[in-house]
Amino acid sequence: MPRGIVALDDKVAYLRERLAREGFEVIGLAEGWKRADAVITSGMNENMTGAQDIKTTAPVISAAGRSPEEVVAAVKARLA
């Protein structure tokens, strides 16, 4: 059973396989941000004040400056 649905920004597609191995269902941001349990962005979607362009009730996790392991840990912590 999947641990949750994670929507990925195209710029962080390199995380797709890692998240899938951890048991998450991984979908593209454009196709599924409305149904995602968590959203991962590259950090490029933030404006000067740090606000996200994406409007969702799911946690939005920035991958900027984080290793893949740190991003996966953040997703697990937010969806625990």
C-alpha positions, 0 to 999 in steps of 0.5 A: 500500500502506498505511503501517500501521493507525492507531486513533483515539480519537473525540476526535481524529477530525479527524486521520482525513483527514490520516492517510489522505492520508499513506497510513495505514489509519485505523480507530476505536479501539473497533473496531480497537485490537487490530489497530492498528500505532499508537493515537492518543488525545486524552490524556484516557485518561491517569490522574494518573500518565500511564498509559494505560487502553488495553492494547496492544502498539502505540505509544500516541501522545497528541495532547494539546498537539500540532498535527496535523503533530506527531501525524503526524510522531510516527506516522511516527517510531514506525512507521518 
